[in-house]
Amino acid sequence: MKKARIVTVASVIALAVIAVIVIFVSRGRNMHEFTCDLYFLNETGTSLSAESREIKYRNEIDLPKAVIEKLLKGPDNPRLIRTIGKDVDLLGIDMSDPNNVSVNFSGGYITGDTAKDILTTYSVVKSLCEIYYVDSVKVLVEGADIINPDGEPIGYLTASDINLSTDTNTTETREIMLYFTRKDYQLLVPEMRTVKVTDQQPIEQYI
């Protein structure tokens, strides 16, 4: 009698294991792979570098979420630096218009370092625009637009709006006014500087 029960329990366990294996195999068959570049901070944290990654996803509409999840996990290359903080969560992705994607992150996304925050947003935009049907991306924090140094919402950005050192880009000459103190520290003295800039770094970085 005990042997019969043992055999029955063993059979049930074996069937359960087989069922689990079948489920995982069938899920694996439904998965697709997409190879794209994800963008992380370079060694010095002053620009972005691309890292080729394979993204697994179930269907086309889930692909942006899969890309962001990989971005949140950080780079595989130890010489690169994650752009999005470890305490940041993905709150949602608006795919009502698949060509223009809106991504919403938790409050920790904004660090207060303007140059880094802009590069982080650039990394999200460049990474998502690797998807063939995504034309532009808007990044939100707790549902609100990110404000640029001029006080305006950044809004939607395209990959072509962002040039990196590894991209083909053109430079432009800009004049910026810098302020220094006199030797007596009593007054500020303006000094005009002419610099060549590209979109690979925010203007704050040049300043």
VOBA-1610 file (N, C-alpha, C; in pm, whole numbers, padded with zeros to 5 digits, always signed):
BEGIN
Met+00083-00121+00000Met+00000+00000+00000Met+00087+00127+00000Lys+00191+00122+00091Lys+00281+00236+00097Lys+00358+00253-00033Lys+00397+00137-00092Lys+00470+00143-00220Lys+00384+00207-00327Ala+00256+00172-00328Ala+00164+00228-00428Ala+00153+00379-00414Arg+00145+00425-00287Arg+00137+00570-00262Arg+00264+00641-00307Ile+00377+00578-00274Ile+00506+00638-00313Ile+00516+00649-00464Val+00474+00543-00532Val+00477+00544-00679Val+00386+00653-00734Thr+00265+00666-00673Thr+00169+00767-00718Thr+00225+00908-00699Val+00283+00936-00580Val+00341+01067-00553Val+00456+01097-00648Ala+00541+00995-00670Ala+00654+01012-00762Ala+00605+01043-00904Ser+00498+00977-00943Ser+00441+01000-01078Ser+00388+01142-01092Val+00320+01190-00984Val+00265+01325-00986Val+00378+01428-00996Ile+00485+01406-00918Ile+00599+01498-00920Ile+00664+01498-01058Ala+00681+01380-01115Ala+00742+01368-01248Ala+00659+01441-01353Leu+00527+01425-01346Leu+00439+01493-01441Leu+00446+01645-01424Ala+00454+01689-01297Ala+00464+01834-01270Ala+00593+01890-01327Val+00704+01818-01310Val+00833+01861-01364Val+00827+01870-01516Ile+00768+01768-01578Ile+00755+01766-01724Ile+00671+01884-01772Ala+00562+01913-01697Ala+00475+02025-01736Ala+00550+02157-01729Val+00629+02174-01622Val+00708+02297-01608Val+00808+02311-01722Ile+00876+02201-01757Ile+00973+02203-01867Ile+00906+02239-01998Val+00789+02181-02022Val+00714+02210-02146Val+00677+02357-02153Ile+00633+02415-02036Ile+00595+02556-02033Ile+00715+02645-02066Phe+00831+02616-02003Phe+00950+02697-02028Phe+00998+02683-02171Val+00992+02564-02225Val+01035+02543-02365Val+00945+02620-02459Ser+00812+02612-02434Ser+00719+02683-02523Ser+00736+02833-02512Arg+00767+02880-02390Arg+00794+03023-02373Arg+00919+03064-02448Gly+01020+02981-02440Gly+01145+03010-02509Gly+01126+03019-02658Arg+01038+02933-02712Arg+01011+02936-02856Arg+00942+03065-02898Asn+00866+03123-02805Asn+00793+03245-02837Asn+00879+03370-02822Met+00999+03356-02770Met+01087+03470-02750Met+01162+03505-02879His+01183+03633-02899His+01259+03681-03014His+01385+03750-02964Glu+01482+03768-03051Glu+01605+03836-03015Glu+01626+03958-03105Phe+01671+04065-03043Phe+01696+04190-03114Phe+01833+04242-03071Thr+01922+04261-03166Thr+02055+04313-03135Thr+02058+04463-03159Cys+02100+04537-03057Cys+02104+04683-03070Cys+02215+04740-02982Asp+02238+04868-02996Asp+02335+04938-02911Asp+02262+05001-02794Leu+02315+04978-02675Leu+02270+05050-02557Leu+02378+05152-02521Tyr+02337+05265-02468Tyr+02432+05373-02443Tyr+02452+05396-02293Phe+02579+05394-02254Phe+02618+05415-02115Phe+02726+05523-02108Leu+02755+05572-01988Leu+02860+05672-01971Leu+02997+05611-01997Asn+03085+05689-02057Asn+03221+05643-02077Asn+03298+05645-01945Glu+03425+05609-01950Glu+03507+05597-01828Glu+03512+05727-01747Thr+03514+05839-01816Thr+03527+05967-01747Thr+03392+06028-01711Gly+03284+05966-01759Gly+03151+06018-01730Gly+03117+06145-01803Thr+03191+06174-01911Thr+03171+06299-01984Thr+03093+06283-02114Ser+03075+06160-02161Ser+03002+06135-02284Ser+02946+05994-02279Leu+02882+05952-02388Leu+02822+05820-02394Leu+02898+05729-02489Ser+02900+05601-02456Ser+02959+05500-02543Ser+02857+05389-02564Ala+02859+05332-02684Ala+02763+05227-02720Ala+02816+05090-02682Glu+02725+05004-02638Glu+02758+04865-02608Glu+02655+04777-02679Ser+02701+04689-02766Ser+02610+04603-02841Ser+02553+04496-02748Arg+02420+04481-02749Arg+02355+04385-02660Arg+02246+04311-02736Glu+02217+04189-02691Glu+02106+04111-02745Glu+01988+04124-02649Ile+01875+04168-02702Ile+01755+04189-02621Ile+01654+04080-02655Lys+01606+04010-02553Lys+01502+03910-02574Lys+01366+03973-02543Tyr+01269+03946-02630Tyr+01137+04004-02612Tyr+01031+03912-02670Arg+00907+03929-02624Arg+00797+03842-02668Arg+00730+03893-02795Asn+00701+04023-02797Asn+00638+04080-02916Asn+00687+04222-02935Glu+00657+04278-03049Glu+00710+04409-03087Glu+00675+04518-02987Ile+00555+04512-02932Ile+00509+04617-02842Ile+00583+04614-02709Asp+00640+04498-02673Asp+00716+04484-02548Asp+00864+04520-02562Leu+00908+04543-02684Leu+01051+04566-02709Leu+01106+04689-02636Pro+01037+04805-02637Pro+01090+04920-02563Pro+01111+04892-02414Lys+01018+04820-02353Lys+01032+04786-02211Lys+01155+04697-02189Ala+01175+04600-02279Ala+01291+04511-02268Ala+01422+04589-02280Val+01425+04689-02369Val+01545+04772-02386Val+01572+04852-02258Ile+01468+04913-02202Ile+01485+04994-02080Ile+01530+04906-01963Glu+01474+04787-01953Glu+01514+04697-01844Glu+01662+04662-01852Lys+01713+04642-01973Lys+01857+04617-01990Lys+01938+04741-01954Leu+01887+04857-01990Leu+01955+04982-01959Leu+01962+05002-01807Leu+01854+04967-01738Leu+01849+04980-01593Leu+01949+04887-01523Lys+01975+04772-01583Lys+02069+04676-01523Lys+02214+04721-01535Gly+02240+04811-01629Gly+02375+04864-01645Gly+02455+04789-01749Pro+02576+04837-01777Pro+02659+04778-01884Pro+02724+04647-01842Asp+02758+04566-01941Asp+02838+04445-01917Asp+02986+04481-01912Asn+03023+04581-01991Asn+03163+04625-01997Asn+03198+04701-01868Pro+03294+04650-01790Pro+03329+04716-01663Pro+03388+04855-01679Arg+03429+04890-01800Arg+03487+05022-01824Arg+03379+05128-01847Leu+03256+05083-01866Leu+03146+05177-01885Leu+03071+05196-01753Ile+02998+05306-01744Ile+02927+05342-01621Ile+02778+05350-01650Arg+02697+05294-01561Arg+02553+05301-01578Arg+02507+05446-01578Thr+02406+05476-01657Thr+02354+05613-01663Thr+02241+05632-01562Ile+02152+05536-01551Ile+02036+05547-01463Ile+02070+05487-01327Gly+02041+05560-01220Gly+02073+05515-01085Gly+02005+05384-01048Lys+02068+05309-00957Lys+02016+05178-00915Lys+01880+05189-00845Asp+01853+05304-00786Asp+01727+05321-00711Asp+01612+05370-00798Val+01637+05381-00928Val+01533+05432-01020Val+01449+05317-01074Asp+01317+05338-01076Asp+01224+05238-01130Asp+01158+05289-01257Leu+01126+05196-01345Leu+01047+05228-01464Leu+00901+05227-01423Leu+00835+05341-01431Leu+00694+05351-01390Leu+00599+05317-01503Gly+00643+05333-01626Gly+00555+05301-01738Gly+00608+05353-01869Ile+00555+05296-01977Ile+00589+05339-02112Ile+00460+05362-02189Asp+00444+05480-02244Asp+00326+05513-02324Asp+00354+05476-02469Met+00285+05371-02516Met+00303+05323-02653Met+00180+05352-02738Ser+00100+05451-02698Ser-00020+05482-02776Ser+00017+05523-02919Asp+00135+05585-02933Asp+00191+05612-03066Asp+00329+05547-03069Pro+00341+05427-03126Pro+00468+05352-03122Pro+00586+05426-03184Asn+00558+05522-03273Asn+00667+05598-03334Asn+00724+05704-03241Asn+00643+05747-03144Asn+00684+05851-03050Asn+00656+05800-02908Val+00758+05746-02845Val+00743+05675-02719Val+00771+05769-02601Ser+00689+05756-02498Ser+00707+05834-02376Ser+00740+05737-02261Val+00853+05764-02191Val+00899+05676-02084Val+00895+05751-01952Asn+00836+05689-01850Asn+00818+05753-01720Asn+00902+05682-01614Phe+00990+05757-01546Phe+01077+05701-01442Phe+01040+05758-01306Ser+01086+05691-01201Ser+01064+05739-01065Ser+01155+05858-01035Gly+01129+05925-00922Gly+01195+06051-00891Gly+01346+06047-00882Gly+01405+05933-00847Gly+01550+05925-00835Gly+01625+05946-00965Tyr+01551+05953-01075Tyr+01613+05973-01207Tyr+01691+06104-01212Ile+01636+06209-01149Ile+01702+06340-01146Ile+01800+06344-01030Thr+01927+06368-01060Thr+02031+06369-00957Thr+02066+06509-00910Gly+02031+06609-00989Gly+02072+06746-00957Gly+02197+06788-01031Asp+02268+06691-01088Asp+02384+06720-01173Asp+02331+06736-01315Thr+02317+06860-01360Thr+02252+06889-01489Thr+02317+06815-01605Ala+02450+06819-01611Ala+02521+06754-01722Ala+02494+06604-01724Lys+02500+06539-01606Lys+02477+06395-01600Lys+02331+06362-01633Asp+02237+06442-01581Asp+02095+06416-01608Asp+02065+06426-01757Ile+02128+06520-01826Ile+02106+06533-01970Ile+02165+06413-02043Leu+02285+06371-02003Leu+02346+06253-02067Leu+02263+06128-02041Thr+02204+06118-01923Thr+02117+06004-01892Thr+01997+06002-01986Thr+01937+06118-02006Thr+01823+06128-02098Thr+01867+06095-02241Tyr+01985+06143-02280Tyr+02039+06109-02412Tyr+02054+05957-02427Ser+02099+05891-02321Ser+02121+05745-02329Ser+01990+05671-02350Val+01884+05718-02284Val+01752+05656-02300Val+01702+05675-02443Val+01714+05799-02492Val+01666+05831-02627Val+01743+05753-02733Lys+01876+05756-02725Lys+01958+05688-02826Lys+01933+05537-02825Ser+01917+05480-02706Ser+01896+05335-02695Ser+01761+05295-02753Leu+01656+05369-02719Leu+01522+05334-02769Leu+01509+05360-02919Cys+01578+05460-02969Cys+01571+05490-03113Cys+01644+05386-03197Glu+01713+05292-03131Glu+01769+05178-03203Glu+01657+05087-03257Ile+01541+05092-03193Ile+01425+05013-03239Ile+01374+05074-03369Tyr+01356+04990-03468Tyr+01329+05040-03604Tyr+01205+05127-03616Tyr+01104+05106-03530Tyr+00981+05183-03546Tyr+00974+05305-03454Val+01075+05324-03368Val+01074+05439-03276Val+01147+05557-03340Asp+01075+05667-03360Asp+01134+05787-03420Asp+01181+05887-03315Ser+01103+05901-03207Ser+01140+05997-03104Ser+01099+05946-02966Val+01161+06002-02864Val+01138+05956-02726Val+01128+06078-02635Lys+01032+06073-02543Lys+01021+06176-02438Lys+01038+06107-02304Val+01123+06164-02219Val+01146+06109-02086Val+01072+06193-01983Leu+00994+06127-01899Leu+00921+06191-01791Leu+00974+06140-01657Val+00960+06221-01554Val+00995+06180-01418Val+00872+06202-01331Glu+00819+06094-01277Glu+00694+06100-01199Glu+00584+06169-01280Gly+00583+06143-01411Gly+00478+06197-01498Gly+00501+06340-01545Ala+00610+06403-01502Ala+00635+06543-01540Ala+00751+06553-01639Asp+00743+06654-01726Asp+00851+06679-01823Asp+00980+06716-01752Ile+01092+06679-01813Ile+01223+06723-01765Ile+01247+06864-01820Ile+01296+06952-01735Ile+01318+07091-01775Ile+01466+07111-01806Asn+01494+07176-01920Asn+01634+07202-01957Asn+01686+07326-01884Pro+01816+07356-01895Pro+01873+07472-01822Pro+01808+07605-01857Asp+01741+07613-01975Asp+01674+07737-02013Asp+01534+07748-01954Gly+01494+07644-01877Gly+01362+07647-01815Gly+01252+07593-01904Glu+01287+07534-02017Glu+01188+07480-02111Glu+01184+07328-02101Pro+01067+07266-02123Pro+01060+07118-02125Pro+01144+07062-02239Ile+01216+06954-02211Ile+01298+06892-02315Ile+01209+06832-02424Gly+01099+06771-02385Gly+01006+06715-02483Gly+01063+06595-02556Tyr+01012+06574-02679Tyr+01056+06459-02759Tyr+01191+06488-02824Leu+01278+06388-02824Leu+01407+06396-02891Leu+01421+06279-02987Thr+01490+06303-03098Thr+01521+06197-03193Thr+01670+06163-03181Ala+01709+06052-03239Ala+01851+06013-03235Ala+01937+06117-03305Ser+01884+06178-03410Ser+01962+06278-03485Ser+01980+06407-03407Asp+01901+06426-03301Asp+01917+06545-03216Asp+02041+06533-03128Ile+02095+06411-03118Ile+02204+06384-03024Ile+02324+06330-03100Asn+02430+06405-03106Asn+02554+06359-03168Asn+02655+06323-03062Leu+02718+06207-03077Leu+02821+06162-02985Leu+02955+06162-03054Ser+03061+06143-02977Ser+03196+06142-03035Ser+03214+06030-03135Thr+03133+05923-03121Thr+03144+05809-03214Thr+03057+05828-03337Asp+02973+05930-03336Asp+02887+05957-03450Asp+02956+06052-03546Thr+02900+06060-03667Thr+02945+06165-03759Thr+02877+06293-03716Asn+02956+06392-03677Asn+02894+06515-03630Asn+02973+06636-03678Thr+02908+06747-03675Thr+02974+06872-03711Thr+02986+06958-03587Thr+03090+07039-03585Thr+03109+07128-03471Thr+03063+07268-03509Glu+03028+07343-03410Glu+02995+07483-03432Glu+03070+07568-03331Thr+03097+07690-03368Thr+03169+07781-03279Thr+03067+07861-03199Arg+03086+07861-03069Arg+02997+07937-02982Arg+03078+08032-02896Glu+03022+08146-02868Glu+03085+08240-02776Glu+03014+08232-02642Ile+03090+08210-02537Ile+03031+08203-02404Ile+03100+08304-02313Met+03025+08361-02223Met+03078+08458-02129Met+03105+08389-01996Leu+03231+08397-01952Leu+03269+08341-01823Leu+03299+08456-01727Tyr+03278+08431-01599Tyr+03301+08535-01499Tyr+03404+08489-01397Phe+03504+08571-01374Phe+03610+08542-01278Phe+03619+08656-01178Thr+03673+08625-01061Thr+03692+08731-00962Thr+03824+08804-00987Arg+03828+08932-00951Arg+03955+09004-00954Arg+04044+08954-00841Lys+04170+08994-00845Lys+04265+08948-00745Lys+04224+08989-00604Asp+04151+09101-00595Asp+04108+09146-00461Asp+03976+09081-00419Tyr+03918+08996-00508Tyr+03795+08922-00480Tyr+03674+09014-00456Gln+03684+09137-00499Gln+03576+09232-00474Gln+03472+09233-00586Leu+03518+09211-00708Leu+03427+09221-00822Leu+03445+09101-00916Leu+03340+09075-00994Leu+03348+08975-01100Leu+03385+09043-01230Val+03474+08980-01305Val+03517+09035-01433Val+03474+08940-01544Pro+03398+08988-01643Pro+03356+08900-01753Pro+03469+08877-01852Glu+03470+08758-01910Glu+03571+08726-02012Glu+03504+08641-02119Met+03506+08688-02242Met+03444+08615-02352Met+03539+08506-02402Arg+03486+08384-02418Arg+03564+08273-02472Arg+03493+08218-02596Thr+03571+08178-02694Thr+03518+08114-02814Thr+03552+07966-02807Val+03450+07881-02815Val+03472+07736-02804Val+03401+07665-02918Lys+03454+07549-02956Lys+03387+07463-03053Lys+03307+07359-02976Val+03180+07347-03009Val+03093+07254-02936Val+03022+07161-03034Thr+02985+07043-02984Thr+02896+06950-03055Thr+02791+06906-02956Asp+02696+06826-03004Asp+02591+06777-02916Asp+02636+06657-02833Gln+02763+06618-02845Gln+02806+06502-02768Gln+02813+06532-02619Gln+02818+06661-02583Gln+02816+06701-02444Gln+02722+06819-02427Pro+02656+06828-02312Pro+02572+06947-02286Pro+02661+07072-02282Ile+02602+07188-02313Ile+02678+07313-02314Ile+02736+07341-02176Glu+02667+07292-02069Glu+02717+07312-01932Glu+02854+07248-01915Gln+02876+07136-01983Gln+03004+07067-01970Gln+03119+07153-02027Tyr+03091+07219-02139Tyr+03192+07308-02198Tyr+03218+07428-02108Ile+03111+07482-02051Ile+03128+07597-01962Ile+03213+07558-01841
//
